[in-house]
Amino acid sequence: MFSNAYLLLITAATLWGGNAVAGRLAADEWQSFTFTFIRWLVTILCLLPFTYRHLIHDWPVLRTRVLVLFCMGAFGMGLFNVTMYTALRYTTAVNASIEQSLMPVLIILANFLFFRQRAAFWQLVGVALSIVGVIVTSTNGEPFGFFSGALNRGDALMITAAVFYAGYTISLRWRPSIHWLSFLFVIGCGAASICLPLTIWEINTKGFVAPGLQGWLLLAYAVIFPTLVAQLAFARGVELIGGNRAGLFINLVPIFGSLLAVLIIGESFRAYHAIGLVLVLGGIFLAEKSAVQ
């Protein structure tokens, strides 16, 4: 299995899709900031026994870039997860899964606006299609309602989360050449660090209610599968077939997320979800194909 890039990348996309479902279920058990902080705290504690040798080896590079990596973890992992888990209190896992697919579109736009990367006509058409697809999804099939305040709070937060993660993805161009375990550990520290004051504020203002067994199982899922296993599978997939080809598999996340939300928690998959998903994925396909050409 560890030599089959396609199986590894599909596994990663499935586990990341399941994170939206876990977040929707966790909303009934955990407060968002606390859940995210404990998730990343447990993650870095689990990583430490396997990472410390790589950290020692990579330290000459890390000490010059540690602030950059902390900021990447704070925004791309910490604030993304906090915002997503908060969004899932107000919207469905199906909506959140489809809205996550806005990330590649935002990356293309940012590269065009800030880094002057040329964009072909059909690439821009693909970006526009994807944005329309997200609007259709987030307004429950009434896209013109977007301009009259019909956007659900949860959907607005999920779109904000997509902006955070897109910014993190763009910042990977400045990632230093270090072992992927060292990288994951340091950005995990950044995520936990930014969530700590938010968690203290949350507990002081709302109190802390210990979750039940399901809540702890959801936390274990979030730590083990979308964080550790998916990151390992994706890193190995990139190693086998390269980043450009591997990146296309991220487009499977909204499909698997929507499917798991329907199968596991019984959410409805309506016609506007299908229209939004087709528009988003079709737009991403068109944009990426145009970019390759």
C-alpha positions as CSV (number, residue, x, y, z in Angstrom):
1,M,0.0,0.0,0.0
2,F,2.8,2.4,0.8
3,S,4.1,2.1,-2.7
4,N,0.7,2.7,-4.4
5,A,0.4,6.5,-4.9
6,Y,-3.2,6.5,-6.0
7,L,-4.4,4.4,-3.1
8,L,-2.5,6.6,-0.7
9,L,-3.9,9.9,-2.2
10,I,-7.5,8.6,-2.3
11,T,-7.1,7.5,1.4
12,A,-5.9,11.0,2.3
13,A,-8.8,12.7,0.5
14,T,-11.3,10.3,2.2
15,L,-9.9,11.1,5.7
16,W,-9.9,14.8,5.0
17,G,-13.5,14.6,3.8
18,G,-14.3,12.7,7.0
19,N,-12.9,15.6,9.0
20,A,-16.0,17.7,8.1
21,V,-18.3,15.0,9.3
22,A,-16.3,14.6,12.5
23,G,-16.4,18.4,13.0
24,R,-20.2,18.4,12.6
25,L,-20.6,15.7,15.2
26,A,-18.1,17.3,17.5
27,A,-20.1,20.5,17.5
28,D,-22.5,18.7,19.9
29,E,-19.7,17.5,22.2
30,W,-17.0,20.2,22.2
31,Q,-16.5,23.9,22.0
32,S,-14.7,24.8,18.8
33,F,-11.5,26.5,20.3
34,T,-11.0,23.8,22.9
35,F,-11.5,21.0,20.5
36,T,-8.9,22.4,18.1
37,F,-6.4,23.2,20.8
38,I,-6.5,19.7,22.3
39,R,-6.4,18.2,18.8
40,W,-3.1,19.9,18.0
41,L,-1.7,19.5,21.5
42,V,-2.2,15.7,21.4
43,T,-0.9,15.6,17.8
44,I,2.5,17.2,18.7
45,L,2.8,15.1,21.8
46,C,2.3,12.0,19.6
47,L,4.7,13.2,17.0
48,L,7.5,14.1,19.4
49,P,9.0,10.6,20.0
50,F,9.3,10.1,16.2
51,T,10.3,13.6,15.4
52,Y,13.0,14.8,17.8
53,R,15.9,13.3,15.9
54,H,14.7,15.1,12.7
55,L,14.2,18.3,14.7
56,I,17.8,18.1,15.9
57,H,19.1,17.5,12.4
58,D,16.9,20.3,10.9
59,W,17.6,22.8,13.6
60,P,20.2,24.9,11.7
61,V,17.5,25.6,9.1
62,L,14.6,25.7,11.5
63,R,16.1,28.4,13.8
64,T,16.1,30.8,10.9
65,R,12.6,30.0,9.7
66,V,10.7,28.9,12.8
67,L,8.7,32.2,13.0
68,V,7.5,31.7,9.4
69,L,6.5,28.1,10.1
70,F,4.7,29.1,13.3
71,C,2.7,31.6,11.4
72,M,1.9,29.0,8.7
73,G,0.7,26.6,11.4
74,A,-1.3,29.3,13.2
75,F,-3.2,30.4,10.1
76,G,-3.3,27.2,7.9
77,M,-4.0,24.7,10.7
78,G,-5.1,26.6,13.8
79,L,-7.4,29.3,12.5
80,F,-8.6,27.1,9.6
81,N,-9.7,24.3,11.9
82,V,-11.2,26.7,14.5
83,T,-13.2,28.5,11.8
84,M,-14.3,25.3,10.2
85,Y,-15.4,23.7,13.4
86,T,-17.3,26.8,14.4
87,A,-18.9,26.9,10.9
88,L,-20.1,23.4,11.4
89,R,-22.3,24.5,14.3
90,Y,-24.4,26.5,11.8
91,T,-24.2,24.7,8.5
92,T,-24.2,21.1,7.2
93,A,-21.1,18.9,6.6
94,V,-22.2,18.6,2.9
95,N,-22.1,22.4,2.5
96,A,-18.8,22.7,4.3
97,S,-17.3,19.9,2.2
98,I,-18.3,21.6,-1.1
99,E,-17.2,25.0,0.1
100,Q,-13.7,23.7,1.0
101,S,-13.2,23.1,-2.7
102,L,-13.0,26.9,-3.1
103,M,-9.4,26.7,-1.9
104,P,-7.8,25.9,-5.3
105,V,-9.7,28.7,-6.9
106,L,-8.5,31.2,-4.2
107,I,-4.9,30.0,-4.8
108,I,-5.2,30.7,-8.5
109,L,-6.6,34.1,-7.9
110,A,-3.9,35.0,-5.3
111,N,-1.2,33.9,-7.7
112,F,-2.7,36.0,-10.4
113,L,-3.2,39.1,-8.2
114,F,-0.1,39.1,-6.0
115,F,2.5,37.1,-7.8
116,R,1.6,38.1,-11.4
117,Q,1.3,34.6,-12.6
118,R,-0.4,34.8,-16.0
119,A,-3.9,33.2,-16.2
120,A,-5.4,31.9,-19.4
121,F,-8.9,32.9,-20.4
122,W,-10.4,29.5,-19.7
123,Q,-8.6,29.4,-16.4
124,L,-10.4,32.5,-15.4
125,V,-13.7,31.0,-16.6
126,G,-13.0,28.0,-14.5
127,V,-12.4,30.2,-11.4
128,A,-15.7,32.0,-12.1
129,L,-17.6,28.7,-12.4
130,S,-16.2,27.5,-9.1
131,I,-17.2,30.7,-7.3
132,V,-20.7,30.4,-8.7
133,G,-20.9,26.8,-7.5
134,V,-19.9,27.8,-4.0
135,I,-22.5,30.6,-4.0
136,V,-25.2,28.1,-5.2
137,T,-24.3,25.8,-2.4
138,S,-24.0,28.4,0.4
139,T,-27.3,30.0,-0.5
140,N,-29.3,26.7,-0.7
141,G,-29.8,27.0,-4.4
142,E,-30.7,30.6,-4.4
143,P,-27.6,32.4,-5.7
144,F,-29.1,35.8,-6.0
145,G,-29.8,35.7,-2.3
146,F,-26.1,36.1,-1.8
147,F,-26.4,39.8,-2.6
148,S,-29.4,40.2,-0.3
149,G,-27.9,38.8,2.9
150,A,-29.1,35.2,2.6
151,L,-25.7,33.8,3.3
152,N,-25.8,31.5,6.3
153,R,-23.4,32.3,9.1
154,G,-21.8,28.9,9.0
155,D,-21.3,29.1,5.2
156,A,-19.7,32.5,5.6
157,L,-17.3,31.1,8.2
158,M,-16.5,28.1,6.0
159,I,-15.6,30.4,3.1
160,T,-13.4,32.4,5.6
161,A,-11.7,29.1,6.6
162,A,-11.0,28.3,2.9
163,V,-9.3,31.7,2.7
164,F,-7.0,30.8,5.7
165,Y,-6.1,27.5,4.1
166,A,-5.5,28.9,0.7
167,G,-3.1,31.4,2.3
168,Y,-1.3,28.6,4.0
169,T,-1.0,26.7,0.7
170,I,0.4,29.7,-1.0
171,S,2.9,30.2,1.8
172,L,4.3,26.7,1.2
173,R,6.5,28.2,-1.5
174,W,8.6,29.5,1.4
175,R,8.7,26.1,3.2
176,P,12.4,25.3,4.1
177,S,13.9,22.0,3.0
178,I,13.4,20.0,6.1
179,H,11.9,16.5,6.9
180,W,8.1,16.4,6.7
181,L,7.9,15.2,10.3
182,S,9.8,18.3,11.5
183,F,7.6,20.5,9.3
184,L,4.3,18.9,10.7
185,F,5.6,19.2,14.3
186,V,6.5,22.9,14.0
187,I,3.3,23.9,12.3
188,G,1.4,21.9,14.8
189,C,3.1,23.9,17.6
190,G,2.0,27.1,15.7
191,A,-1.6,25.8,15.6
192,A,-1.7,24.9,19.3
193,S,-0.1,28.2,20.3
194,I,-2.7,30.4,18.5
195,C,-5.5,28.2,19.9
196,L,-4.3,28.4,23.5
197,P,-5.4,32.0,24.3
198,L,-8.7,31.4,22.4
199,T,-9.3,28.3,24.4
200,I,-8.6,30.1,27.7
201,W,-11.0,32.8,26.7
202,E,-13.6,30.3,25.7
203,I,-13.4,28.4,29.0
204,N,-13.5,31.6,31.0
205,T,-16.6,32.9,29.2
206,K,-18.5,29.7,28.6
207,G,-17.1,27.2,31.0
208,F,-15.9,23.7,30.2
209,V,-18.2,20.7,29.9
210,A,-16.4,17.4,29.6
211,P,-17.5,15.5,26.5
212,G,-18.9,12.0,26.5
213,L,-17.3,8.9,25.0
214,Q,-18.4,10.0,21.5
215,G,-16.6,13.3,21.9
216,W,-13.3,11.6,22.9
217,L,-13.6,9.2,20.0
218,L,-14.1,12.1,17.6
219,L,-11.0,13.8,19.0
220,A,-9.1,10.6,18.5
221,Y,-10.3,10.4,14.9
222,A,-9.3,14.0,14.3
223,V,-5.8,13.4,15.7
224,I,-5.1,10.0,14.1
225,F,-6.7,10.1,10.7
226,P,-7.0,13.5,9.0
227,T,-3.9,14.8,10.9
228,L,-1.4,12.0,11.1
229,V,-2.4,9.3,8.7
230,A,-3.7,11.6,5.9
231,Q,-0.6,13.8,6.1
232,L,1.7,10.7,5.9
233,A,-0.3,9.3,3.0
234,F,-0.3,12.6,1.1
235,A,3.4,13.2,1.7
236,R,4.2,9.7,0.4
237,G,1.9,10.2,-2.6
238,V,3.7,13.4,-3.5
239,E,7.0,11.6,-3.1
240,L,5.9,8.9,-5.6
241,I,4.2,11.0,-8.3
242,G,5.1,14.6,-7.7
243,G,3.2,17.6,-6.2
244,N,1.3,18.7,-9.3
245,R,-0.3,15.3,-10.0
246,A,-0.9,14.6,-6.3
247,G,-2.6,18.0,-5.8
248,L,-5.4,17.0,-8.2
249,F,-6.6,14.4,-5.6
250,I,-7.5,17.2,-3.2
251,N,-10.4,17.8,-5.5
252,L,-11.9,14.5,-4.2
253,V,-12.3,15.9,-0.7
254,P,-15.7,17.6,-1.3
255,I,-17.0,14.4,-3.0
256,F,-16.0,12.1,-0.2
257,G,-17.0,14.6,2.5
258,S,-20.5,15.0,1.0
259,L,-20.9,11.2,0.6
260,L,-19.8,10.5,4.2
261,A,-22.1,13.2,5.5
262,V,-25.0,11.5,3.8
263,L,-24.0,8.0,4.8
264,I,-22.9,8.6,8.4
265,I,-25.0,11.4,9.8
266,G,-27.9,11.2,7.3
267,E,-27.7,14.7,5.9
268,S,-29.7,15.4,2.8
269,F,-28.0,15.8,-0.5
270,R,-30.2,18.1,-2.6
271,A,-30.3,19.1,-6.2
272,Y,-28.5,22.4,-5.5
273,H,-25.7,20.5,-3.8
274,A,-25.2,18.4,-7.0
275,I,-25.3,21.6,-9.1
276,G,-22.8,23.4,-6.9
277,L,-20.5,20.4,-6.8
278,V,-20.5,20.0,-10.6
279,L,-19.9,23.7,-11.1
280,V,-17.0,23.8,-8.5
281,L,-15.3,20.6,-9.7
282,G,-15.9,21.5,-13.3
283,G,-14.4,24.9,-12.8
284,I,-11.4,23.5,-11.0
285,F,-10.8,21.0,-13.8
286,L,-11.1,23.6,-16.4
287,A,-8.8,26.0,-14.5
288,E,-6.1,23.4,-13.9
289,K,-6.2,22.0,-17.5
290,S,-5.8,25.5,-18.8
291,A,-2.9,26.2,-16.4
292,V,-1.1,23.0,-17.6
293,Q,-1.6,24.1,-21.3
